[in-house]
């Protein structure tokens, strides 16, 4: 990120951060929101190679997301439905439970290019219905990383008083 964000970012000139996990996940991302000086809206430019996804199937309890497809084609898995999407399509992922879980998978032969835009909550809870995980994070500084982050599974919960004096 530039030291002094400005109101204009040219996607072609932005440095991308490569990411890969296993055989299913790979992308090159560029955080745009911070670059543009935004504090209440998140935005990321994402490129995904054919056959890959940038993240697992998940839903947000506090943040809405929107995806603007700039190039390529993909399957948009949303809740219990799937949609074929392509350049020019705009996708919504409202906050909610597993019925709003979502995932984009590049089904084409070209790189999938899109911008992900989201609201930014101070505290977020994400669920991952396929793996039964959840993520809780707290972002006290809206421009910085989460100050608290925990990934777990609901089936391994503790009693409220576990580990407290007198339990």
N, C-alpha and C positions, 0 to 999 in steps of 0.2 A: 504494500500500500504506500502511496505517496505520503510524505510528511504533511503536506498542505493539500487536503482534498479540495476539489473544485466542483463546479456545477456541471462539468462536461467530461465524459469518459468515452474514448473511441475504442470499441471492442477489439479491433484489429491490432491496436497498440498495447493492449494489456497483457501482462505476464500471467500465464496460467500455472496453477499448482496441480501437478499430476497426482492421481490417487488410484490405487488398485487393491482389491481384496479378493483372494481366491480366484475362481474362474468366472464368476458372474458379475463382479463389480469393477468398473473402471471409468474414470472421468478425468477431465482437466477443468478446473474451476477457477473463477476469478471473482472475488467478492467485490460487488459494485456499490452496495449501500454505503459501506464505510468510505470507500473511495470518493463517493459523491458527498460525503459529510452528513448522511442521513442517520438519525438516531432512533426513530420509531418505526422505520420500514427497512426490512432486510431485502437485499437483492443480490443475486449471484448469476453470473453468466456461466453456463455449463456446456461442455462438449462430451458426448458419449460415443464410443466406437460401436460398430455393428455387433449385435448380439449381447450387449452389456447393459447394465443399469448403473445409476450413480449411487443408489441407496436402496435398502430393503423396503418392503411393503410396511407402511407405518401410518399412524394418524396422530394429529396434534389435538390436545385438549384446550389449549389457550390461543394458538396462533392460526390464522387463516393463511392459505397459500394460493398462489396463482402461477401458472406456467404459460409462457408465450413461446410457441414453437417457431423458431426462426429458420430451421433447415432440417431436412431428413424426415423420417417417419418413425412412428413408435406405437407400441401398445400402451394405452393408459389404463391400468388396472385401478378401478375405483370401487371400493366396497366389494360387492359380489358380482360386479359387472366389468366388462372390458370394452374399450373403444379404440379403434384405429385412428390415429391422429397424424397430422402432417403440418408442414410449414404453413403458417397463417392461422392455425388453430390456437385458441386461448382456453386453458383448462382451469377449473376451480377445484380447490380442496379445502372446504370449510372446516373449521374446528369442530370436533365432535368425537364420537366413539369409533369403533371398528367399521361402522357403516360408511365412514368418510376416509378410511385407510386408502392410501394411494401409492403408486409406483409407476415410473416410466421405464420401458425397456425398448431399446433401439431394435426395430424389426427390419430396418432397411439395409442397403449396401453402403450408404454414405454415413458420415458422422452426423449424429443427432445434435443439433444446436438449439439451446433454449435459454430463456431467462426465467429464473424462479424468483418470485416476489412474495414477501410475507410480512405480516404484522409482526411486531417484536414485543413479547411479553416479558415482564421481569422474572416470572417463574413459568416454566413449561413442563408439561407432562406428555410424553409420547408413548404410544403403545406400538408393539410389533406383533400383530396377530399371528403371523406364520410361525414365530419362534416363542411366543408367550412371554416376551420380555417387555419391560417398561424402562423409560429413562426419565429422570427428574433432573432439572437443571435450574439454576438461579443465576440471573445475570444482573448483578447490582450496578455495574458500570455498563450502560447500554452499548458502549463502543468496544468493550473488552470481552475476554473469554468468560465462561461461566465460573462463578466463584464456588458453586457447589454443583456436583454432577455425580449421579449414581445410576447405574444400570442394574436391574434385578429381575426377579420373577415373582409374581404374586403368590405362587404356591409355596414360597419359602419365607412367608411373612413371620414376624416376631410379635409377641405379646407387647402391648403398650408399655408395661412395666419391666420388660426384660432388661437386665443389667443395671436397673436403678436400685438405689439404697432401699433395703427392706423387701426386696422381691425374692 
